Amino acid sequence: MKSLLDNDFSEKKNEIYEIFLNKCLQKLIDFLTTSTDNNLSNKYKIRSTKQIIIEIICHCLKSHG
C-alpha cells in the first residue's frame, strides 16, 4: 500500500485514502485492539501484523493531512 501511495498519482491518492478510511481503517483498529492468545507462535505473528498495521496507519496520517 505504501508503494502505491508513494507514486505521483495525486488524483488517485485521495481516492485511495478515502477507500482506506471508509472501508479498512475500522477493521484494522478492531484488529489492533484484540488481545493475543497464549500460543507463542500466534502471539508473535499477531504482534508482527499489528506493527505493520500501525506503520501503515502512521504513513497514511503523515501523507494525508
N, CA, C and O atoms as CSV, one atom per row, in Angstrom:
chain,resi,resn,atom,element,x,y,z
A,1,MET,N,N,0.825,-1.179,0.000
A,1,MET,CA,C,0.000,0.000,0.000
A,1,MET,C,C,0.875,1.251,0.000
A,1,MET,O,O,0.591,2.221,-0.703
A,2,LYS,N,N,1.939,1.215,0.795
A,2,LYS,CA,C,2.821,2.387,0.873
A,2,LYS,C,C,3.417,2.710,-0.489
A,2,LYS,O,O,3.454,3.876,-0.879
A,3,SER,N,N,3.883,1.705,-1.219
A,3,SER,CA,C,4.472,1.966,-2.530
A,3,SER,C,C,3.433,2.511,-3.500
A,3,SER,O,O,3.757,3.329,-4.361
A,4,LEU,N,N,2.195,2.068,-3.369
A,4,LEU,CA,C,1.119,2.586,-4.200
A,4,LEU,C,C,0.889,4.063,-3.914
A,4,LEU,O,O,0.686,4.853,-4.837
A,5,LEU,N,N,0.920,4.435,-2.649
A,5,LEU,CA,C,0.675,5.822,-2.269
A,5,LEU,C,C,1.871,6.727,-2.515
A,5,LEU,O,O,1.709,7.940,-2.642
A,6,ASP,N,N,3.072,6.159,-2.585
A,6,ASP,CA,C,4.278,6.956,-2.814
A,6,ASP,C,C,4.418,7.395,-4.272
A,6,ASP,O,O,5.199,8.301,-4.565
A,7,ASN,N,N,3.685,6.776,-5.180
A,7,ASN,CA,C,3.743,7.165,-6.583
A,7,ASN,C,C,3.132,8.546,-6.769
A,7,ASN,O,O,2.400,9.033,-5.907
A,8,ASP,N,N,3.431,9.160,-7.877
A,8,ASP,CA,C,2.973,10.529,-8.145
A,8,ASP,C,C,1.608,10.580,-8.824
A,8,ASP,O,O,1.392,11.410,-9.708
A,9,PHE,N,N,0.711,9.733,-8.439
A,9,PHE,CA,C,-0.637,9.746,-8.994
A,9,PHE,C,C,-1.559,10.452,-8.005
A,9,PHE,O,O,-2.421,9.824,-7.390
A,10,SER,N,N,-1.370,11.762,-7.856
A,10,SER,CA,C,-2.065,12.515,-6.812
A,10,SER,C,C,-3.577,12.461,-6.957
A,10,SER,O,O,-4.290,12.508,-5.954
A,11,GLU,N,N,-4.081,12.364,-8.179
A,11,GLU,CA,C,-5.531,12.285,-8.343
A,11,GLU,C,C,-6.077,10.971,-7.799
A,11,GLU,O,O,-7.228,10.912,-7.366
A,12,LYS,N,N,-5.284,9.942,-7.816
A,12,LYS,CA,C,-5.716,8.647,-7.286
A,12,LYS,C,C,-5.467,8.536,-5.788
A,12,LYS,O,O,-6.124,7.746,-5.110
A,13,LYS,N,N,-4.525,9.320,-5.262
A,13,LYS,CA,C,-4.196,9.226,-3.841
A,13,LYS,C,C,-5.398,9.515,-2.955
A,13,LYS,O,O,-5.666,8.771,-2.012
A,14,ASN,N,N,-6.116,10.575,-3.245
A,14,ASN,CA,C,-7.272,10.922,-2.430
A,14,ASN,C,C,-8.317,9.824,-2.475
A,14,ASN,O,O,-8.942,9.517,-1.459
A,15,GLU,N,N,-8.510,9.240,-3.625
A,15,GLU,CA,C,-9.469,8.136,-3.760
A,15,GLU,C,C,-9.030,6.935,-2.925
A,15,GLU,O,O,-9.845,6.300,-2.255
A,16,ILE,N,N,-7.739,6.634,-2.973
A,16,ILE,CA,C,-7.212,5.513,-2.198
A,16,ILE,C,C,-7.357,5.779,-0.708
A,16,ILE,O,O,-7.739,4.886,0.049
A,17,TYR,N,N,-7.052,7.008,-0.279
A,17,TYR,CA,C,-7.197,7.355,1.134
A,17,TYR,C,C,-8.650,7.270,1.583
A,17,TYR,O,O,-8.932,6.794,2.682
A,18,GLU,N,N,-9.568,7.722,0.749
A,18,GLU,CA,C,-10.986,7.659,1.096
A,18,GLU,C,C,-11.436,6.207,1.263
A,18,GLU,O,O,-12.151,5.884,2.211
A,19,ILE,N,N,-11.026,5.348,0.359
A,19,ILE,CA,C,-11.370,3.923,0.472
A,19,ILE,C,C,-10.771,3.354,1.743
A,19,ILE,O,O,-11.433,2.624,2.481
A,20,PHE,N,N,-9.518,3.688,1.995
A,20,PHE,CA,C,-8.853,3.193,3.190
A,20,PHE,C,C,-9.572,3.654,4.450
A,20,PHE,O,O,-9.846,2.852,5.343
A,21,LEU,N,N,-9.876,4.934,4.520
A,21,LEU,CA,C,-10.513,5.477,5.723
A,21,LEU,C,C,-11.927,4.938,5.913
A,21,LEU,O,O,-12.334,4.658,7.040
A,22,ASN,N,N,-12.667,4.791,4.840
A,22,ASN,CA,C,-14.063,4.376,4.947
A,22,ASN,C,C,-14.262,2.870,5.075
A,22,ASN,O,O,-15.218,2.427,5.710
A,23,LYS,N,N,-13.387,2.093,4.489
A,23,LYS,CA,C,-13.622,0.657,4.454
A,23,LYS,C,C,-12.650,-0.170,5.280
A,23,LYS,O,O,-13.008,-1.243,5.765
A,24,CYS,N,N,-11.435,0.311,5.444
A,24,CYS,CA,C,-10.397,-0.514,6.070
A,24,CYS,C,C,-10.017,-0.087,7.480
A,24,CYS,O,O,-9.740,-0.935,8.329
A,25,LEU,N,N,-10.001,1.183,7.735
A,25,LEU,CA,C,-9.439,1.685,8.983
A,25,LEU,C,C,-10.100,1.079,10.214
A,25,LEU,O,O,-9.406,0.665,11.142
A,26,GLN,N,N,-11.418,1.022,10.237
A,26,GLN,CA,C,-12.095,0.491,11.418
A,26,GLN,C,C,-11.766,-0.992,11.636
A,26,GLN,O,O,-11.611,-1.432,12.775
A,27,LYS,N,N,-11.661,-1.750,10.561
A,27,LYS,CA,C,-11.303,-3.165,10.687
A,27,LYS,C,C,-9.888,-3.313,11.240
A,27,LYS,O,O,-9.629,-4.193,12.062
A,28,LEU,N,N,-8.981,-2.462,10.796
A,28,LEU,CA,C,-7.614,-2.521,11.290
A,28,LEU,C,C,-7.542,-2.132,12.763
A,28,LEU,O,O,-6.822,-2.758,13.541
A,29,ILE,N,N,-8.283,-1.109,13.139
A,29,ILE,CA,C,-8.302,-0.692,14.540
A,29,ILE,C,C,-8.904,-1.793,15.414
A,29,ILE,O,O,-8.417,-2.052,16.514
A,30,ASP,N,N,-9.953,-2.432,14.927
A,30,ASP,CA,C,-10.550,-3.546,15.676
A,30,ASP,C,C,-9.532,-4.660,15.896
A,30,ASP,O,O,-9.456,-5.243,16.978
A,31,PHE,N,N,-8.755,-4.947,14.860
A,31,PHE,CA,C,-7.734,-5.982,14.994
A,31,PHE,C,C,-6.656,-5.566,15.990
A,31,PHE,O,O,-6.171,-6.389,16.767
A,32,LEU,N,N,-6.282,-4.287,15.967
A,32,LEU,CA,C,-5.259,-3.804,16.888
A,32,LEU,C,C,-5.692,-3.914,18.343
A,32,LEU,O,O,-4.858,-4.101,19.228
A,33,THR,N,N,-6.968,-3.801,18.588
A,33,THR,CA,C,-7.455,-3.818,19.964
A,33,THR,C,C,-7.784,-5.221,20.467
A,33,THR,O,O,-8.144,-5.381,21.633
A,34,THR,N,N,-7.669,-6.232,19.620
A,34,THR,CA,C,-7.900,-7.601,20.088
A,34,THR,C,C,-6.681,-8.082,20.861
A,34,THR,O,O,-5.548,-7.707,20.558
A,35,SER,N,N,-6.924,-8.899,21.840
A,35,SER,CA,C,-5.809,-9.431,22.628
A,35,SER,C,C,-5.226,-10.659,21.935
A,35,SER,O,O,-5.912,-11.354,21.185
A,36,THR,N,N,-3.966,-10.905,22.198
A,36,THR,CA,C,-3.314,-12.088,21.637
A,36,THR,C,C,-3.560,-13.273,22.547
A,36,THR,O,O,-3.733,-13.119,23.756
A,37,ASP,N,N,-3.573,-14.454,21.957
A,37,ASP,CA,C,-3.768,-15.645,22.782
A,37,ASP,C,C,-2.437,-16.100,23.374
A,37,ASP,O,O,-1.411,-15.451,23.167
A,38,ASN,N,N,-2.450,-17.181,24.089
A,38,ASN,CA,C,-1.252,-17.642,24.794
A,38,ASN,C,C,-0.296,-18.454,23.932
A,38,ASN,O,O,0.816,-18.747,24.372
A,39,ASN,N,N,-0.683,-18.815,22.752
A,39,ASN,CA,C,0.174,-19.565,21.851
A,39,ASN,C,C,1.305,-18.653,21.357
A,39,ASN,O,O,1.050,-17.650,20.690
A,40,LEU,N,N,2.544,-19.001,21.683
A,40,LEU,CA,C,3.679,-18.121,21.369
A,40,LEU,C,C,3.854,-17.888,19.880
A,40,LEU,O,O,4.178,-16.775,19.465
A,41,SER,N,N,3.651,-18.894,19.085
A,41,SER,CA,C,3.804,-18.749,17.643
A,41,SER,C,C,2.768,-17.767,17.094
A,41,SER,O,O,3.111,-16.875,16.317
A,42,ASN,N,N,1.529,-17.922,17.486
A,42,ASN,CA,C,0.483,-16.993,17.054
A,42,ASN,C,C,0.703,-15.612,17.629
A,42,ASN,O,O,0.473,-14.613,16.948
A,43,LYS,N,N,1.134,-15.540,18.846
A,43,LYS,CA,C,1.361,-14.258,19.508
A,43,LYS,C,C,2.386,-13.436,18.727
A,43,LYS,O,O,2.194,-12.238,18.519
A,44,TYR,N,N,3.464,-14.073,18.300
A,44,TYR,CA,C,4.487,-13.380,17.526
A,44,TYR,C,C,3.923,-12.892,16.191
A,44,TYR,O,O,4.166,-11.752,15.796
A,45,LYS,N,N,3.172,-13.748,15.497
A,45,LYS,CA,C,2.591,-13.370,14.203
A,45,LYS,C,C,1.612,-12.212,14.354
A,45,LYS,O,O,1.608,-11.289,13.540
A,46,ILE,N,N,0.790,-12.258,15.387
A,46,ILE,CA,C,-0.194,-11.206,15.605
A,46,ILE,C,C,0.495,-9.891,15.944
A,46,ILE,O,O,0.111,-8.839,15.433
A,47,ARG,N,N,1.496,-9.945,16.791
A,47,ARG,CA,C,2.226,-8.716,17.132
A,47,ARG,C,C,2.941,-8.141,15.924
A,47,ARG,O,O,2.980,-6.924,15.740
A,48,SER,N,N,3.498,-8.998,15.114
A,48,SER,CA,C,4.173,-8.558,13.903
A,48,SER,C,C,3.178,-7.900,12.944
A,48,SER,O,O,3.467,-6.862,12.350
A,49,THR,N,N,2.018,-8.511,12.805
A,49,THR,CA,C,0.972,-7.954,11.953
A,49,THR,C,C,0.487,-6.617,12.500
A,49,THR,O,O,0.247,-5.684,11.734
A,50,LYS,N,N,0.344,-6.517,13.802
A,50,LYS,CA,C,-0.094,-5.262,14.416
A,50,LYS,C,C,0.923,-4.160,14.160
A,50,LYS,O,O,0.539,-3.013,13.931
A,51,GLN,N,N,2.191,-4.480,14.192
A,51,GLN,CA,C,3.234,-3.480,13.926
A,51,GLN,C,C,3.128,-2.966,12.493
A,51,GLN,O,O,3.268,-1.768,12.249
A,52,ILE,N,N,2.885,-3.858,11.558
A,52,ILE,CA,C,2.735,-3.458,10.155
A,52,ILE,C,C,1.521,-2.542,9.991
A,52,ILE,O,O,1.583,-1.541,9.277
A,53,ILE,N,N,0.426,-2.889,10.653
A,53,ILE,CA,C,-0.788,-2.071,10.584
A,53,ILE,C,C,-0.522,-0.682,11.143
A,53,ILE,O,O,-0.949,0.314,10.560
A,54,ILE,N,N,0.169,-0.609,12.253
A,54,ILE,CA,C,0.499,0.690,12.849
A,54,ILE,C,C,1.350,1.520,11.894
A,54,ILE,O,O,1.141,2.726,11.770
A,55,GLU,N,N,2.292,0.896,11.227
A,55,GLU,CA,C,3.135,1.610,10.269
A,55,GLU,C,C,2.312,2.130,9.094
A,55,GLU,O,O,2.542,3.246,8.628
A,56,ILE,N,N,1.369,1.349,8.614
A,56,ILE,CA,C,0.508,1.782,7.507
A,56,ILE,C,C,-0.341,2.973,7.932
A,56,ILE,O,O,-0.451,3.956,7.199
A,57,ILE,N,N,-0.937,2.884,9.108
A,57,ILE,CA,C,-1.776,3.976,9.593
A,57,ILE,C,C,-0.945,5.249,9.779
A,57,ILE,O,O,-1.381,6.336,9.399
A,58,CYS,N,N,0.241,5.118,10.357
A,58,CYS,CA,C,1.118,6.282,10.542
A,58,CYS,C,C,1.496,6.901,9.205
A,58,CYS,O,O,1.496,8.124,9.065
A,59,HIS,N,N,1.814,6.082,8.240
A,59,HIS,CA,C,2.172,6.591,6.911
A,59,HIS,C,C,0.997,7.359,6.296
A,59,HIS,O,O,1.179,8.432,5.720
A,60,CYS,N,N,-0.193,6.804,6.426
A,60,CYS,CA,C,-1.369,7.468,5.864
A,60,CYS,C,C,-1.639,8.800,6.555
A,60,CYS,O,O,-1.988,9.786,5.905
A,61,LEU,N,N,-1.478,8.821,7.854
A,61,LEU,CA,C,-1.711,10.060,8.598
A,61,LEU,C,C,-0.683,11.132,8.240
A,61,LEU,O,O,-1.026,12.309,8.130
A,62,LYS,N,N,0.555,10.735,8.062
A,62,LYS,CA,C,1.606,11.697,7.694
A,62,LYS,C,C,1.402,12.218,6.272
A,62,LYS,O,O,1.616,13.398,5.997
A,63,SER,N,N,0.994,11.339,5.388
A,63,SER,CA,C,0.892,11.695,3.973
A,63,SER,C,C,-0.369,12.438,3.630
A,63,SER,O,O,-0.381,13.235,2.693
A,64,HIS,N,N,-1.420,12.200,4.360
A,64,HIS,CA,C,-2.731,12.779,4.021
A,64,HIS,C,C,-3.223,13.638,5.170
A,64,HIS,O,O,-3.781,13.136,6.146
A,65,GLY,N,N,-3.011,14.923,5.044
A,65,GLY,CA,C,-3.367,15.852,6.096
A,65,GLY,C,C,-4.803,15.943,6.309
A,65,GLY,O,O,-5.253,16.695,7.173
